[in-house]
Amino acid sequence: MIEQFITWLAGLPPAEIYGFIAFLAGLENIVPPVPADTAVALGAFLSSRGAGVTPLGVYVATLVPNIVSAAGMYLLGQTAGRSFFATRLGRKLVSPRAMRVITRLYERHHYWGIFVSRFLPGYRAVVAPFAGIVGIPLWKALPMVALASGLYYGILVILAYHVGRNWEAVRDAVGHFSAWLGIAALAVTVAIVYLVWRHRHHLRADGD
């Protein structure tokens, strides 16, 4: 199945291959389960197989729409996000106390928080809108999003291009890279849960 898909994609004109990669890279910030990483790795793999695309072209086709869609999600979070989390459904998803903790963390560590989170599965897509929700200025948030995305996709393109003997080797290399990032994401999740718990514990202690 995947071999047939690779053959089909490799037979497309370069502009359409770039367009396919750009579409998924931009959609990733809107629909997180979209396999943008796989599309980027596949594009870099095809560039090593003489499909008419280049590693630089794949990188640009990935990075530009990804940053643009992240900026769009930031603006959506800034304009509609806070009012959504004030609704009944929003309070169930993220409690007001948890929101206050997240807001403090963003305000205190937004540069490194945004940068690191853009590498982590499950966090990558929510970083930009949450920056808008908590009021981090766009001129502070977007450069860190762009820097992290540039490094992340640059690593993926280089990895897929140089490992590109066959798709299975590329898939395994990207899978190992993603697995380590998944472990890091789990550690971050545990840290956030602990901080929220500690904040609640302190509030209860103060109340007593």
PyMOL commands that set and color helices and strands:
alter all, ss='L'
color gray80, all
select helices_A, chain A and resi 2-10+14-27+36-47+55-85+88-93+96-117+127-134+138-163+167-207
alter helices_A, ss='H'
color red, helices_A
deselect
rebuild
show_as cartoon
